[in-house]
């Protein structure tokens, strides 16, 4: 193996880690938005069920 051939592999590994972290962050962000949108609806449904 040549001394210069290990750097690209490290770069690719770092990029993969960054991409995974970003994907995870985006997924958790989307999940949070969905949760915030669904929570009021669930509360409204529960309130309606209690009223009737």
C-alpha positions in Angstrom: 0.0 0.0 0.0 1.3 3.5 -0.8 1.5 6.2 1.8 -0.8 8.5 -0.1 -3.6 5.9 -0.7 -4.9 5.9 2.9 -5.9 9.6 2.8 -8.8 9.2 0.3 -10.2 6.3 2.4 -10.1 8.5 5.5 -11.8 11.3 3.6 -14.5 8.9 2.4 -15.0 7.6 5.9 -15.3 11.1 7.3 -17.8 12.1 4.6 -19.8 9.0 5.3 -19.9 9.8 9.0 -21.0 13.4 8.2 -23.7 12.2 5.8 -25.0 9.7 8.4 -25.0 12.3 11.1 -26.9 14.8 8.8 -29.4 12.1 7.8 -30.0 11.3 11.5 -30.4 15.0 12.3 -32.8 15.5 9.4 -34.8 12.4 10.3 -35.1 13.4 13.9 -36.1 17.0 12.8 -38.8 15.6 10.6 -40.0 13.2 13.3 -40.2 16.2 15.7 -42.2 18.2 13.3 -44.6 15.3 12.7 -44.9 14.8 16.4 -45.7 18.4 17.0 -48.3 18.3 14.2 -49.9 15.0 15.4 -50.0 15.9 19.1 -52.6 18.7 18.9 -54.7 16.5 16.6 -54.6 13.6 19.1 -55.4 16.1 21.9 -58.4 17.4 19.9 -59.7 13.9 19.3 -59.4 13.1 23.0 -61.2 16.3 23.9 -64.0 15.5 21.5 -64.3 12.0 22.8 -64.6 13.4 26.4 -67.2 16.0 25.4 -69.5 13.7 23.6 
